Amino acid sequence: MKWKRSERLVDMTHYLLEHPHQLIPLTYFSDLYQSAKSSISEDLTIVKETFEEKGIGQLVTVPGAAGGVKYIPNMSEQEIRYVIDEMIAELSQSDRLLPGGYLFMTDLLGNAELMNRVGKVFATAFADQQIDVIMTVATKGISIAHAIARHLNVPVVVVRRDSKVTEGSTVSINYVSGSSRRIQTMVLSKRSMKSGQRVLITDDFMKVGGTMNGMKNLLEEFECDLAGIAVLVEAEHADETLVDDYYSLVKLHEVNEKDRTIALSEGNFFSKERD
């Protein structure tokens, strides 16, 4: 089959979008489309320019015999602010108030299109870092973890509160919950990670950071390194937080259950970017 250039461009673009952060040899496309490498290079230049112009991401070319091309998803500041503003508008609705200063967020976490964009936001922040695994704790953070993993092209591991027979041998630790100050347990299968991996941990909501700190301690048990922390919503708290190096999209300042008002603002994402 002889591919037309227009057909090659469509198919090539689709493949790149489906395989982010994966180095693809030029010979793969050359063999697939039965075209010279020079033609493939010209096609990739068109794709690269379009991706950059439309803010889809970057196309990085790695020279040499073992080289190829790699698609790096990223978003512009304007697009990221749009996602944050949308989150703030949704979370500001008074019917989301829950006892204890929490917000109902389940519907947003189940919104696949919104979570896909949230995942791309965090993937943009960590695009130039080596991330091997995304870690979260069951259950609310799972959709965020998978969204980030989708754009970084890495696996997800889920920490649980109790051991399941389907997990096999596990590692468990006790940690102090930051908000309730209670002793709680985290459990993770021994097969989940290999020593030396760089792990990005994420969750939907952070008050003082006890859960995040617990996951950090769990990483030490696996001899893995913390690559970063990504939080959808952080709560402003009078006490000192247990973690201080993290990205957040939204900050919850105050919940007034009597007046049914919610005070929210942009998280530290952009101030963190400037650090």
Secondary structure as UniProt FT lines:
FT   HELIX           5..18
FT   TURN            20..21
FT   HELIX           26..33
FT   HELIX           37..54
FT   STRAND          57..62
FT   TURN            65..66
FT   STRAND          68..73
FT   HELIX           77..91
FT   HELIX           94..96
FT   STRAND          97..98
FT   TURN            99..101
FT   STRAND          102..103
FT   HELIX           106..109
FT   HELIX           112..125
FT   TURN            126..128
FT   STRAND          133..137
FT   TURN            138..141
FT   HELIX           142..152
FT   STRAND          156..160
FT   HELIX           165..167
FT   STRAND          170..176
FT   TURN            178..180
FT   STRAND          183..189
FT   TURN            190..191
FT   TURN            195..196
FT   STRAND          198..206
FT   HELIX           210..221
FT   TURN            222..223
FT   STRAND          225..235
FT   STRAND          247..256
FT   TURN            257..260
FT   STRAND          261..266
FT   HELIX           269..274
//
